[in-house]
């Protein structure tokens, strides 16, 4: 997974933080409850699996992973193939496929900012609405749909499933410009895990190539 694709994926994992639209009374209540649930947490750990469905073949790519969040700056995305960590100042990205670590400075450019910040501009890029209720693993979830306002965005459409009462995301599905379908199934969400800042520091594995872009 490239850095750009990783950031797109992370955007939709956290998208439920910042919806601020007028969906109607029921949808507004859903969004307010979800915001309250997530924003009140000191930290969050999310277990997920991701399924990538290719549009031109029957092949499926599946991986499992975890996402750790603490505050506005600290984020760690971890799978068996890649680790992405930022503390709001630096960004570390390690690929086990290439045995390579890339280190860079956190940038405020729109394409480089933290996913948690990117989604604060979500309402400028997408029209969204509450479309239905649907069963996900025995839970009757609310389903939100987003349609991009700008055809230049890499996402053609997306849906998000939210579990009532617990007010957590159960599933995210989006279609990219190549008509590939990417599905994130949220297996578990844990709040207030007492994560520390040191958890978001990265040490490159022994023998890995290190590419340090901080002075470039």
C-alpha positions in Angstrom: 0.0 0.0 0.0 1.4 3.4 -1.0 1.5 6.3 1.5 -1.2 8.1 -0.5 -3.5 5.0 -0.4 -2.8 4.5 3.2 -3.9 8.1 4.0 -7.1 7.6 2.0 -7.9 4.5 4.0 -7.3 6.2 7.3 -9.5 9.1 6.3 -12.5 6.8 6.2 -11.6 4.9 9.3 -12.0 8.2 11.2 -14.6 9.9 9.2 -17.3 9.7 11.8 -15.4 12.2 14.0 -16.4 15.3 12.1 -19.6 15.0 10.3 -21.5 18.3 10.8 -24.3 18.3 8.3 -28.1 18.7 8.4 -29.2 15.2 7.6 -32.6 15.6 9.2 -33.5 15.0 12.8 -32.7 11.3 13.0 -29.4 11.6 11.2 -28.3 14.6 13.3 -28.9 12.5 16.4 -26.8 9.7 15.0 -23.9 12.0 14.2 -24.0 13.9 17.5 -24.0 10.6 19.5 -21.0 9.3 17.5 -19.1 12.5 17.9 -19.7 12.5 21.6 -18.6 8.9 21.9 -15.3 9.3 20.1 -14.3 12.8 21.1 -14.7 12.1 24.8 -12.1 9.3 24.6 -8.5 9.9 25.7 -7.4 7.3 23.3 -8.8 4.7 20.9 -7.7 1.3 19.6 -9.5 -0.1 16.5 -9.1 -3.7 15.2 -10.1 -4.1 11.5 -9.8 -6.2 8.4 -9.6 -4.7 5.0 -10.8 -6.4 1.8 -9.7 -5.0 -1.6 -12.0 -6.1 -4.4 -10.4 -5.6 -7.9 -12.8 -4.4 -10.5 -11.2 -6.3 -13.4 -10.7 -9.7 -11.7 -12.2 -12.0 -9.1 -9.1 -11.6 -6.9 -9.5 -10.3 -3.3 -6.7 -8.9 -1.2 -7.3 -9.2 2.6 -5.3 -7.9 5.5 -5.9 -7.4 9.2 -4.6 -4.6 11.4 -4.9 -2.1 14.2 -5.2 1.6 14.5 -4.2 3.5 17.6 -5.2 7.2 18.2 -4.4 9.5 21.0 -5.4 13.2 20.9 -5.2 15.2 17.7 -1.6 14.3 16.7 -0.7 10.8 17.7 -1.7 8.0 15.3 -0.4 4.5 14.6 -1.6 2.3 11.7 -0.3 -1.3 11.8 -0.7 -4.4 9.6 1.6 -7.3 8.9 2.8 -5.5 5.9 3.2 -1.9 7.1 3.5 0.4 10.1 2.7 4.1 9.9 3.3 6.3 12.9 3.1 10.0 13.5 3.4 12.2 16.6 2.3 15.3 14.8 6.0 16.4 14.2 7.5 13.4 12.4 6.1 10.6 10.3 7.6 7.0 10.1 6.5 4.5 7.5 7.9 1.0 7.5 7.2 -1.7 4.9 8.0 -5.3 5.7 7.8 -6.1 1.9 10.7 -3.8 1.1 12.3 -3.8 4.6 12.5 0.0 4.3 11.7 2.8 6.7 10.9 6.3 5.5 11.1 9.2 7.9 9.8 12.6 7.1 8.6 15.8 8.8 4.9 16.3 9.3 3.7 18.8 6.7 0.7 21.0 6.8 0.1 20.5 3.1 -3.4 19.1 2.4 -2.1 15.9 1.0 0.3 15.3 3.8 -1.6 16.2 7.0 -2.8 13.7 9.5 -5.9 11.8 8.5 -7.7 13.2 11.6 -7.2 16.7 10.2 -8.0 15.9 6.6 -11.6 14.9 7.5 -12.3 18.3 9.0 -12.7 19.4 5.3 -14.9 16.5 4.5 -18.0 18.6 4.2 -16.3 20.7 1.5 -15.6 17.6 -0.6 -18.7 15.4 -0.2 -22.5 15.6 0.0 -23.7 13.1 2.6 -27.0 11.7 3.7 -28.5 9.1 5.9 -29.9 6.5 3.5 -31.1 3.4 5.4 -30.7 0.8 8.2 -28.8 -2.4 7.4 -27.8 -5.5 9.4 -24.1 -6.0 10.1 -23.2 -9.1 12.0 -26.6 -9.1 13.8 -26.6 -5.3 14.5 -29.1 -3.1 12.8 -26.9 -0.2 11.7 -27.4 3.3 10.3 -25.9 3.7 6.9 -24.5 7.0 5.7 -23.6 7.7 2.1 -21.1 10.3 0.7 -20.9 11.5 -2.8 -17.9 13.6 -3.9 -18.5 17.2 -5.0 -15.3 17.3 -7.0 -14.8 14.7 -9.7 -11.0 15.0 -9.2 -11.2 13.2 -5.8 -9.9 9.7 -5.8 -13.0 8.4 -4.1 -16.1 8.0 -6.3 -18.5 7.1 -3.5 -18.5 5.7 0.1 -20.8 4.3 2.7 -20.4 4.1 6.5 -22.3 1.8 8.9 -22.8 3.0 12.5 -23.9 0.9 15.3 -26.7 2.4 17.5 -26.4 2.6 21.3 -22.6 2.0 21.2 -22.2 4.7 18.5 -19.2 3.2 16.8 -18.4 2.5 13.2 -19.0 -1.1 12.1 -18.0 -0.9 8.4 -16.7 1.5 5.8 -16.9 0.8 2.1 -15.7 3.1 -0.7 -15.2 2.9 -4.5 -12.1 4.4 -6.1 -11.7 5.9 -9.6 -10.7 2.5 -11.0 -13.9 1.0 -9.7 -12.1 -1.1 -7.1 -14.1 -1.6 -3.9 -12.3 -1.3 -0.6 -14.1 -2.5 2.5 -13.0 -2.0 6.1 -14.8 -4.2 8.6 -14.3 -2.8 12.1 -13.9 -5.8 14.4 -13.5 -4.0 17.7 -13.2 -0.5 19.1 -11.7 0.1 22.6 -11.7 3.4 24.4 -9.4 4.8 27.1 -6.6 2.3 27.0 -4.1 4.5 28.8 -1.8 4.8 25.9 1.4 6.8 26.4 3.3 9.1 24.1 6.3 6.7 24.0 4.0 4.2 22.3 4.0 6.4 19.2 7.8 6.4 18.8 9.2 4.1 16.2 12.5 2.1 16.1 13.3 0.7 12.7 13.9 -3.0 12.6 17.6 -4.1 12.5 18.9 -4.3 9.0 16.1 -2.2 7.4 17.1 0.5 5.0 16.4 3.9 6.4 15.5 6.9 4.1 15.5 10.1 6.1 13.8 12.9 4.3 13.7 15.4 7.2 16.6 17.5 5.9 15.5 17.6 2.3 
